[in-house]
Amino acid sequence: MLADLADAVGCCSPLAREPLSAGQAVELARLFKAMGDPVRLRLLSLIASHEGGEACVCDLTDVFDLTGPTISHHLKVLREAGLISGERRGTWVYYRVQPEALRRLSAVLVPDDALTVPA
């Protein structure tokens, strides 16, 4: 799925320079939709900021006043969008943010001139 994202979004210029193709818009909308829920956005932030860039599901569930199955659903949405990956170790699953997906999203949003530092 992340490879599909790379193909669809990898060539995107910032929005201010060049319009997105229909396919690029569909893929980007899917990613932004996955991040558009406050719980999922917070989960993504918790995973990314966790020591070592990896968080056990056991570290995530106590942060929210939600059931385990609800947290699992939100993690599944993030995983299916290609924003995180998970690895089972024993009885726990450890999640990691996929930095390439975030780089592609930010590359589309940040105009080229925002990356240059004024002298």
C-alpha angles and dihedrals in degrees: 000000000000089000088055088052091051090052094046100040105019095090096047120129120208111286091246092060105041135009119248121249117242091256093049090050091052093051094045092047089054091054095045090047090054089052093042095086115086093224093050093045090051092047090052090050093047092051094045094048096043116113109276091013091270131099133192115229085238088064092052105046098064092054093069134057089229135105122263093248090053092052089047090053092053091047089050091054091051091046094048090050089055095243095117138018128210134211124193115225112178109310096341134075118219118208130207130185115243100233094194091062091052092046091053092050093049092045090059093048102042114075116227093246091057089065094058118086116223115241 
